[in-house]
Amino acid sequence: MKCETCGYELPRNGSRCRVCWNAEQWEEEDRYKVMERLFSRRIVRELQSLDTALLEEDVQILLSGNGLFLYGYAGTGKTLYACSAVLEYLRRCFVFPEYPRRQVKFISTPNLLEEIRASFNVSKAYRSDDEEDEEERKTTKEILDYYSSIDLLLLDDLGAEKPTEWSLQIIQILINNRYEEVLPTIITSNLGLKALSEQLDDRIASRIYEMCEIRDFGTQDHRLKRTRK
């Protein structure tokens, strides 16, 4: 017997439809908890006050293990669209039994690089040069392993950082690791792939092209509609 509301099979013991119950729980409690955990207060406020015309195709892309590359001028709604895609991805994984529960992380590229840099200064006064080098490599690897293996990563503002040989290596390792593991990644940037190739590295741009569907947000915000007065 199927649920009249959602069409999923009802439990044989006659209890309430689990899919409908999950959907209610998400809307009443879990959605806001997820937003608070993942995003800044500004983004949470904007997500609550804006309607996002999210493409079903983009949600399916993420669920299939592929990624999205969103580029365009500042203020065109790339980050909020990406956050909305993350929320819908998590909602599907929470509500529907065919999708396993997933872990998601949102971080800007500059903050990711700063997190790794900050790890270099841990207990330096108490280590020899050799011990310091070993600890730095270990800590960097642990951070990269975490972001490389998270189920869905939203990497914001790629290309906003000043490129150095070190930062390019970090970004290349991260993106390549996720490409090899077929893990969905959402990347936002003010630069298109050609400009990223020139500013960063053509290998980074090439990997993004292979692992992501490209979405051009242009110069104006056509996808977000403000709902508050």
C-alpha positions as CSV (number, residue, x, y, z in Angstrom):
1,M,0.0,0.0,0.0
2,K,1.3,3.4,-1.0
3,C,1.0,6.8,0.8
4,E,-1.6,9.0,-0.8
5,T,0.6,12.1,-0.2
6,C,4.0,11.1,-1.4
7,G,3.5,7.8,-3.2
8,Y,6.0,5.8,-1.2
9,E,5.2,2.4,0.3
10,L,3.6,2.6,3.8
11,P,5.0,0.5,6.6
12,R,3.4,-2.9,7.0
13,N,2.7,-2.3,10.7
14,G,0.3,0.6,9.7
15,S,2.5,3.3,11.3
16,R,2.8,6.7,9.7
17,C,4.6,7.2,6.4
18,R,8.2,7.8,7.1
19,V,8.9,10.0,4.1
20,C,6.1,12.4,5.0
21,W,7.3,12.4,8.6
22,N,10.8,13.2,7.5
23,A,9.6,16.0,5.2
24,E,7.7,17.6,8.1
25,Q,10.7,17.3,10.4
26,W,13.0,18.9,7.8
27,E,10.7,21.9,7.4
28,E,9.9,22.4,11.1
29,E,13.3,21.8,12.6
30,D,16.2,20.4,10.7
31,R,16.4,22.9,7.8
32,Y,17.2,25.8,10.1
33,K,19.6,23.8,12.2
34,V,21.5,22.8,9.1
35,M,21.7,26.4,7.9
36,E,23.0,27.6,11.2
37,R,25.6,24.9,11.3
38,L,26.9,25.4,7.7
39,F,26.5,29.0,6.9
40,S,27.2,32.5,8.3
41,R,24.4,34.6,9.9
42,R,24.3,36.8,6.8
43,I,23.8,33.9,4.5
44,V,21.1,32.3,6.7
45,R,19.2,35.6,6.8
46,E,19.4,35.9,3.0
47,L,18.3,32.3,2.5
48,Q,15.3,33.0,4.6
49,S,14.3,36.1,2.8
50,L,15.0,35.2,-0.8
51,D,13.3,32.8,-3.2
52,T,15.8,30.8,-5.3
53,A,14.8,29.5,-8.7
54,L,16.8,26.3,-8.2
55,L,17.1,24.1,-11.2
56,E,16.1,20.5,-10.7
57,E,18.8,19.5,-13.1
58,D,21.4,21.0,-10.8
59,V,20.1,19.0,-7.8
60,Q,20.3,15.8,-9.9
61,I,23.8,16.6,-10.9
62,L,24.9,16.8,-7.3
63,L,23.0,13.6,-6.3
64,S,24.7,11.8,-9.1
65,G,28.1,12.6,-7.8
66,N,29.0,15.4,-10.2
67,G,29.6,19.1,-9.4
68,L,28.7,22.7,-10.3
69,F,30.9,25.6,-11.3
70,L,29.1,28.9,-10.9
71,Y,30.8,32.0,-12.1
72,G,29.9,35.6,-12.7
73,Y,30.3,39.1,-11.3
74,A,30.1,39.8,-7.6
75,G,26.5,40.2,-6.4
76,T,24.9,38.0,-9.0
77,G,23.7,35.4,-6.5
78,K,26.2,32.6,-7.0
79,T,26.9,31.9,-3.4
80,L,23.2,32.0,-2.3
81,Y,22.3,29.7,-5.3
82,A,25.0,27.3,-4.3
83,C,23.8,27.3,-0.6
84,S,20.3,26.7,-1.8
85,A,21.5,23.8,-3.9
86,V,23.3,22.4,-0.8
87,L,20.1,22.7,1.3
88,E,18.0,20.9,-1.3
89,Y,20.6,18.2,-1.7
90,L,20.5,17.6,2.1
91,R,16.7,17.7,2.2
92,R,16.6,14.9,-0.4
93,C,19.1,12.9,1.6
94,F,17.1,13.5,4.8
95,V,13.6,12.8,3.5
96,F,13.9,10.0,0.8
97,P,15.1,6.5,1.6
98,E,16.9,6.0,-1.7
99,Y,19.5,8.6,-0.7
100,P,21.9,8.0,2.2
101,R,22.5,10.8,4.7
102,R,25.4,13.0,3.7
103,Q,27.9,15.4,5.3
104,V,28.5,18.8,3.8
105,K,31.0,21.6,4.3
106,F,31.0,25.2,3.1
107,I,34.2,27.2,3.1
108,S,35.7,30.0,1.1
109,T,39.0,29.4,-0.7
110,P,40.8,32.2,1.3
111,N,39.6,30.7,4.6
112,L,40.6,27.2,3.6
113,L,44.1,28.4,2.8
114,E,44.2,30.4,6.1
115,E,43.1,27.4,8.0
116,I,46.1,25.4,6.6
117,R,48.5,28.3,7.2
118,A,47.4,28.7,10.8
119,S,48.2,25.0,11.5
120,F,51.9,25.8,10.7
121,N,52.3,27.8,13.9
122,V,51.2,25.2,16.3
123,S,53.8,24.6,19.0
124,K,56.7,25.8,16.8
125,A,58.6,26.9,19.9
126,Y,58.8,23.3,21.2
127,R,59.9,21.5,18.0
128,S,63.2,21.1,16.1
129,D,63.3,22.1,12.5
130,D,62.9,18.5,11.4
131,E,60.0,17.9,13.8
132,E,58.3,21.1,12.6
133,D,58.5,20.1,9.0
134,E,57.0,16.7,9.8
135,E,54.2,18.2,11.9
136,E,53.4,20.7,9.2
137,R,53.1,18.0,6.5
138,K,51.0,15.9,8.8
139,T,48.6,18.7,9.7
140,T,48.3,19.9,6.1
141,K,47.5,16.4,5.0
142,E,44.9,15.9,7.7
143,I,43.1,19.2,6.6
144,L,43.3,18.3,2.9
145,D,42.1,14.7,3.6
146,Y,39.1,16.1,5.4
147,Y,38.0,18.5,2.7
148,S,38.9,15.9,0.0
149,S,36.6,13.3,1.5
150,I,33.6,15.2,2.7
151,D,30.5,14.0,0.8
152,L,29.7,17.5,-0.7
153,L,32.0,20.5,-0.6
154,L,31.0,24.0,-1.4
155,L,34.2,25.9,-2.2
156,D,33.4,29.6,-2.4
157,D,35.3,32.4,-4.1
158,L,37.9,30.4,-6.0
159,G,40.3,32.9,-7.6
160,A,39.8,35.5,-4.9
161,E,43.1,34.6,-3.2
162,K,46.5,35.9,-4.4
163,P,48.0,32.9,-6.2
164,T,51.3,31.5,-5.0
165,E,53.1,28.2,-5.8
166,W,52.0,26.9,-2.4
167,S,48.3,27.9,-2.7
168,L,48.1,26.6,-6.3
169,Q,49.4,23.2,-5.1
170,I,46.9,23.0,-2.3
171,I,44.0,23.9,-4.6
172,Q,45.1,21.5,-7.2
173,I,45.5,18.6,-4.7
174,L,42.1,19.2,-3.2
175,I,40.2,19.4,-6.6
176,N,42.1,16.5,-8.0
177,N,41.4,14.3,-5.0
178,R,37.7,15.0,-5.2
179,Y,37.7,14.4,-8.9
180,E,39.3,11.0,-8.4
181,E,36.8,10.0,-5.7
182,V,33.9,11.2,-7.8
183,L,32.6,13.4,-5.0
184,P,30.3,16.3,-5.8
185,T,31.8,19.8,-5.5
186,I,30.2,23.2,-5.9
187,I,32.7,25.9,-6.8
188,T,31.9,29.6,-7.1
189,S,34.1,32.2,-8.7
190,N,34.1,35.7,-10.1
191,L,36.2,34.3,-12.9
192,G,35.3,32.1,-15.8
193,L,37.4,29.0,-16.6
194,K,39.5,30.8,-19.1
195,A,40.4,33.6,-16.6
196,L,40.9,31.0,-13.9
197,S,43.3,29.1,-16.2
198,E,45.3,32.3,-16.7
199,Q,45.3,33.5,-13.0
200,L,45.7,30.1,-11.4
201,D,46.6,27.1,-13.4
202,D,45.3,25.4,-16.6
203,R,45.4,22.0,-14.8
204,I,43.0,23.4,-12.1
205,A,40.6,24.8,-14.8
206,S,40.8,21.6,-16.8
207,R,39.8,19.5,-13.7
208,I,36.9,21.8,-13.0
209,Y,35.7,21.5,-16.6
210,E,35.8,17.7,-16.3
211,M,34.0,17.4,-12.9
212,C,31.5,20.2,-13.0
213,E,28.6,21.5,-15.0
214,I,29.2,25.2,-15.9
215,R,26.7,27.9,-14.9
216,D,27.2,31.5,-16.1
217,F,25.6,34.0,-13.8
218,G,26.6,36.9,-16.0
219,T,26.4,40.4,-14.6
220,Q,22.9,40.5,-13.1
221,D,21.0,38.5,-10.6
222,H,18.3,36.7,-12.5
223,R,17.8,33.7,-10.2
224,L,17.0,35.3,-6.8
225,K,13.8,37.0,-5.9
226,R,13.6,39.0,-2.7
227,T,10.5,38.1,-0.7
228,R,10.7,40.4,2.3
229,K,9.3,43.9,2.1
